[in-house]
Amino acid sequence: MNSYYADRLDRNQWAFVLLVIVCLCTGAQAQTPDSTDRRRPPADSLATARSRMMADSMLQSNDSLFYTRFKQNMYKRRLTRQLYDALFRDVYNSRGRTGEVSTIDANPFAEFEGRVIGTIHIRRLDVFGQSVYDTLRQSRNWVERVASRLHANTREGIIRRSFLLIREGDLVDPDVLKDNERLLRTTPIFHDARILVVPRPGSRQFVDVYVITQDVWSLLPGGGFGGLNNFSVELDQRNFRGVAHQLYNRFSYNTTRPGQKVEYQGRYAIPYVNILGVRTFLTAQADFIYLRDIKQMSFKLYRPFITPDTKYAGSLELNNTRLNSRYFDERDSARFVGLNYNFLDIWIGRAFRVNWGGSDALTRNRLVIAGRVTRYEYLDRPPVTADSNQLYQNSRTALFSVGYSQRRYVRDVLIYGFGRTEDVPIGSLVSFIGGIDNAELGERLYTGFNFSRGQYLRNIGYLYGLMNVGGYYRSAKVEQGVFSVIGNYFSPLHKTTWGNMRHFLNVRLTYGTQRFNNEFIMLSGREGIGINNDALRGTKRLLIGYENVLFSKLDVVGFRVAIVTFANFGLISYPKRLLVQSPLYQGYGIGFRFRNENLAFNSFQLRLAYYPNIPNNRNEFRYNFEGITGLRFRDFDIAAPEIVPFR
C-alpha cells in the first residue's frame, strides 16, 4: 500500500507530507509557552529527606476526611458495618467534602508561579483500593490486592518522558501544571491523576512537584462461545508491560453463516512517541481488519492540540478499504455494493496566542490556521453517473480553516464518570472553512461555518450549544448542504437519600438539502431513540432526549451502579415532507448502568424500554444487556478542517 502511494503522489503532495512531519516534530518543544527561554538555575542544596517527609504528611492530612454520615451510622454495629463493607463505598461525595470541587475556578498552583521546579517525584498508586485523593485507603478484599499485584503499572520513565509537560529546572507555570494534570486524567491508561507543588523548607526559590497517578486495569479479555463451530476470543491490552502501548486482538470462527468463516481484527498503538528525548506527543496507530463485510489496512500518525498552549497539531493517515456498503433502492429494499478504495488524509494546524476582548486570566484565547488534503481513489465500485452513486466519486479535496477558540476547564464529578475527576470545558469556538473539491463529476467549492459555546450557569447547570452549516457550490447551485444544531444540558448535582442525581437534556436538529441519492440519516440506534429500524431514515431529523441519572451508593463486586430513567422523542422525514408533519416516534425506559472506574473497558447497561409507535416493530417492549462507551465532553479545541457531517 505504501509503495502504491509513493508511485501516485506528485511532488507537491510529498512536500506537504514532509512539511507536516517536520512541523509536528519541531513543534513538540512548544508544548509549554516559551519553554526554551526558561532559565535553569543550579540545583538547590536544601533538597533533604525532610522535604519529602513534609510532602507525604501534606498528602496524609489532605486525604484524611472521607467518611460520610451514612458510614458513621452503619459502623456503630458490627452487623451493619459488615453489610456496609459488602455493598457500599463512599466515593461520590469525597471530593466535595475535601473542598476539591468547591474551589473549581481556582488554580492551586498560582501561588507558586515563577518559582523553580527542583525535583519531580512520581508516585504510582495501586489500581484498586487507593485513590489520588485518599492515598491511605486500602484494598477491601484479597481479589483487589491480587489484581493490583498482577497489573504492571505505567513505568516511571514513561510518565516522565512521554506524559509530563514540565522538567526539573523549569519555572512554575500554573496553566501548564493544570493542563498537565488534565492531560494525565484524560489519557485512557490512567484512572485519575493529581499534581502537588510543595515548597522546600528553607528555600524561597525552589519547590518540589509530586505527580500522583493511578492506572486502570488494562488487560481486557472477552469473547463468546456458541459451540465449536461458533466462538470468538478477544484480548485488549491497553498498557502493554507498562509502556502505554495498546495491543488489541480479536479472533472469531463461525460456520453457521455462509461466506467467510474466520475473522480477525488487530490494532497496535503507541501514544505520545518519544524520539531521542524529544516529547513529540505524536501517536502512531496501525490497524488490520479482516471481517466478513470489511477488510482494511491503515496507518495513522497524529498529534492533536492537547493543551491550549500547543502550537502545532496534525495527522497523516493512509488506508486501503474493501467493504460491502448498504444502500436502499427506489423500492426501499436494502442492497449491498462492493467497494475497494485507497484513502489519503493529511492536515496540519498552527495556533497563535491572542488576547482579544479583554478576556479573564483563566481563559486562554487562540487563533488557529489549518490546512487539509484528502484523496479518495476507487479501485472497485458501481457505475458513477450524475444521477446515481455520486458518493463513490474519485476526489481530491483541499480545505483551509481559520478559527478562534476560548477555553478553560472546570473540575467536577458524577457527570459521565462514576466518581473520577472530570474536566468540564468552558468557552467558545468559531471557525470558517473553505476549499476546493476536485471531484470526478466536476470541480466544486466548499464553505462551512461552526460556532459553539459552553458555560456553567449559577444554580442552573451546564449548557452547551453547537451550530454547523456547510455545503458545496457548483454552477451557483448548492450540493450536499447541511444545517445542524446540537444542544446539551446537565443540571447541578442533587443530593438524595439514595445517592446523587443529575438531569440531562440533549437536542439535535439536522437538516440536509440537495443530498445525493442514497444519502440519508437515521433516527434509530444508540444516538437516536434507542431502537434499530431501517424505516426511521430521511434527510431531516429532530431528536430530543431526556435522562435522569441517580448515582446510587450501591456497589456490586466493585461495580458502581447508576439508575437511569429516560424518554426519547424524534421526528424524521424526506425533503418532500415537512418535518413537523411526520409522526412523533417515542421511547421510554429504565436502565441500570454498572461501571468500575479502575477498569479500562466500557460500562455495562441493563435496559428495559417501551417503543409504542415504531414501524414494523412487533415487540413494543425491548430489553437488552450491552456495553456502552463512555461519553465525552465536546471541547473547544480546533482540529482538522472538515466537511460538516451529515449524520
C-alpha positions, -999 to +999 in steps of 0.1 A: +000+000+000+028+024+008+046+017-025+013+024-042+011+059-027+047+065-034+040+060-071+009+081-071+018+112-051+032+141-070+060+164-057+037+190-042+018+163-022+051+148-009+063+182+000+032+187+021+037+153+038+072+163+047+061+197+059+035+180+082+061+157+098+088+183+102+064+208+118+049+183+141+083+171+154+099+206+156+068+220+172+069+194+200+091+216+221+064+243+221+041+224+244+047+249+272+049+286+263+084+300+260+099+268+274+131+273+255+136+307+271+133+295+307+162+300+330+176+268+346+194+278+378+217+254+397+203+227+420+191+237+455+214+223+482+185+223+506+169+192+489+168+169+520+148+139+531+129+163+554+112+180+524+099+147+511+086+137+546+068+170+547+052+163+513+040+129+525+025+145+556+006+170+534-008+141+514-020+124+545-036+155+560-054+163+528-067+128+524-080+121+560-117+131+559-135+106+537-163+092+560-199+102+553-226+104+580-241+073+565-210+053+570-206+066+606-241+053+614-236+020+597-203+015+616-220+017+650-230-020+649-209-050+638-237-064+615-244-031+597-207-025+594-202-058+576-232-050+554-218-016+545-184-030+536-200-056+514-223-032+495-211+004+497-181+025+490-182+062+499-167+076+467-192+100+453-190+128+479-154+125+488-141+153+466-168+177+476-162+171+513-125+179+510-131+211+490-115+198+458-146+207+437-159+236+457-129+257+445-133+247+409-124+281+395-092+285+415-058+274+402-040+256+431-006+263+415-010+301+412+008+309+445+039+292+432+042+310+399+077+319+389+094+296+414+118+269+403+109+232+400+135+213+419+127+176+420+098+159+403+086+129+423+064+102+406+041+083+429+022+054+413-007+040+432-022+006+431-050+001+406-075-009+434-080+005+469-060+037+469-071+070+454-053+101+443-074+119+469-070+092+496-036+076+493-042+059+526-072+039+515-066+002+513-080-026+491-110-040+508-106-077+497-079-101+486-092-100+450-083-063+446-049-068+463-040-097+440-053-078+409-032-048+418-001-070+421-007-087+387-011-053+369+021-037+356+019+000+365+029+025+339+067+028+342+080+059+358+103+066+329+074+065+305+055+090+326+085+114+328+094+112+291+060+110+275+033+125+297+049+154+315+049+189+301+074+200+328+111+194+335+132+198+366+146+234+365+116+249+347+098+279+363+064+271+376+037+280+351+002+274+368-015+269+335+010+243+323+007+223+356-031+224+354-031+213+318-007+185+326-030+173+354-059+173+330-038+156+303-030+127+326-066+123+337-079+122+301-053+096+290-071+062+287-044+043+307-049+064+338-079+063+361-070+095+378-041+118+384-031+147+407-002+171+409+010+187+441+035+215+445+054+215+478+077+244+490+112+233+500+119+241+537+144+269+540+142+279+503+122+308+488+132+298+453+127+261+449+096+238+450+092+201+445+065+186+424+047+154+432+029+136+404+004+110+416-011+086+391-034+057+393-036+033+364-067+015+352-067-023+350-055-025+314-060-062+304-094-068+289-103-104+279-135-110+260-152-133+236-182-157+232-189-194+228-218-209+209-201-242+202-170-254+184-185-241+152-192-206+166-169-189+190-147-158+194-117-148+215-108-112+223-078-097+242-072-060+246-041-048+265-043-010+269-009-007+286+014-034+274+041-041+300+037-007+315+049+012+284+015+026+275+013+007+242-021-007+232-023-042+217-057-054+206-066-088+190-099-104+182-103-138+165-137-154+157-148-186+139-183-191+126-195-218+103-233-212+109-234-184+084-225-186+047-193-169+034-162-161+053-157-183+084-126-168+101-125-132+111-097-112+127-092-076+140-060-062+154-045-028+165-012-016+178-010+020+191+019+039+206+007+071+223+030+101+227+060+088+209+093+100+224+120+105+198+156+109+210+144+125+242+121+149+224+084+149+236+067+149+203+032+140+217+027+121+184+006+090+185+012+062+160-015+036+152-017+007+129-049-013+122-056-046+104-093-056+099-103-088+082-141-091+088-170-105+068-181-072+054-149-050+057-112-055+051-089-027+059-052-019+064-045+015+078-017+036+094-021+069+112+003+093+128-014+122+146-010+149+172-039+170+185-039+204+202-036+186+236-035+219+255-044+255+248-006+262+246+001+236+219+014+254+188+013+226+162-011+198+155-018+175+126-020+140+112-011+117+084-033+087+075-032+061+048-056+032+044-069+007+019-105-004+025-127-031+009-163-033+022-199-042+014-218-009+016-255-009+021-279+014+003-317+015-004-331+014-039-363+031-053-384+003-038-369+008-003-351-025-005-317-028+011-290-037-013-252-042-010-225-029-032-188-039-031-163-011-027-125-010-028-106+023-024-074+039-012-076+069+012-051+096+020-056+123+046-030+149+057-036+180+078-016+205+098-026+234+121-008+262+138-021+280+169-013+316+178-019+331+213-041+362+211-059+384+236-090+399+222-120+412+240-102+416+274-108+380+284-100+370+320-067+354+330-083+319+333-094+318+297-067+314+270-075+325+235-061+310+204-062+318+167-058+286+147-050+283+110-051+248+094-049+231+060-060+197+049-057+174+019-078+143+014-079+119-015-103+090-024-093+067-053-117+038-060-104+005-074-138-012-074-172+004-073-206+006-091-210+028-121-209+065-112-232+090-131-246+124-124-278+108-111-266+077-093-238+066-070-223+101-067-209+092-033-183+069-049-165+096-069-128+097-071-119+130-055-091+152-042-102+178-017-082+207-002-097+225+028-085+255+048-098+269+081-094+299+103-108+296+139-108+314+171-110+295+204-115+304+240-113+276+266-106+267+301-116+237+323-136+233+355-133+202+377-164+184+386-176+148+394-205+125+386-214+137+351-203+110+326-180+093+351-188+073+383-166+092+407-134+101+389-124+137+384-139+152+352-126+183+334-156+202+320-146+225+291-158+261+294-155+286+265-164+291+228-153+284+193-159+299+159-144+287+127-147+293+089-139+265+064-133+269+027-119+247+000-120+231-034-132+196-042-117+182-074-144+155-078-148+132-108-181+147-118-167+182-118-149+208-096-169+225-069-163+249-040-170+242-003-177+267+025-187+260+061-192+277+094-191+264+130-199+280+163-201+265+197-204+278+233-204+261+267-209+276+301-218+268+337-248+289+348-251+295+385-277+273+402-289+262+368-263+238+354-241+234+324-254+245+289-237+237+256-247+247+221-232+239+186-243+252+152-229+239+119-237+250+084-219+240+052-223+228+016-207+225-018-213+250-047-212+243-084-228+264-111-243+287-085-262+257-070-259+241-036-249+204-033-249+182-002-259+211+021-264+205+058-275+226+087-273+212+122-278+224+158-268+204+189-277+214+225-267+196+257-276+204+293-270+188+326-282+200+360-263+206+392-257+176+414-287+170+437-282+150+469-308+124+478-311+097+504-301+071+479-272+089+462-266+119+439-287+127+409-284+148+377-308+156+349-296+155+313-313+170+282-300+166+246-314+182+215-302+175+179-316+190+147-302+180+113-314+194+080-300+182+047-306+198+014-298+187-021-281+155-008-270+127-032-293+098-039-289+071-012-277+097+013-298+097+045-296+099+082-311+076+108-333+082+138-326+048+152-296+034+170-279+045+202-276+081+191-313+081+181-343+070+201-326+037+211-340+011+187-327-001+153-352+003+125-344+008+088-377+027+083-365+056+105-345+074+079-346+106+060-328+138+053-343+159+081-343+149+118-352+163+152-342+143+183-349+152+219-336+130+247-341+133+285-323+113+311-324+112+349-294+096+364-292+085+400-256+077+410-266+053+438-244+041+467-247+005+456-215-013+448-218-048+431-185-066+432-166-034+427-190-020+400-208+012+409-245+014+399-264+042+383-301+041+378-313+057+346-348+067+335-351+081+300-376+094+274-367+100+237-387+117+211-379+120+174-391+133+140-377+124+107-387+130+071-375+134+035-374+168+016-409+165+001-425+164+035-424+189+063-406+177+094-435+187+117-459+166+096-440+133+104-451+110+132-436+116+167-416+085+174-412+078+211-392+056+235-394+053+273-375+032+297-353+025+327-318+012+329-291+001+353-255+011+344-225-007+360-190+007+359-157+002+377-136+033+371-105+012+378-111-009+347-105+003+312-134-014+295-168+002+288-197+005+312-225-022+311-261-014+309-292-035+316-322-016+300-359-021+296-376+002+271-410+007+256-415+019+220-452+025+213-452+035+176-422+023+157-429+010+122-427-028+116-420-033+153-436-065+165-425-061+201-431-028+218-411-038+249-374-044+245-347-053+270-310-058+265-277-061+283-250-043+265-217-025+268-218+013+263-189+036+255-181+064+279-195+098+268-171+127+264-175+164+266-174+185+234-143+206+237-134+239+221-101+229+206-099+233+168-089+202+149-087+194+112-108+214+088-137+191+080-169+189+060-199+194+082-210+158+089-244+146+077-252+121+105 
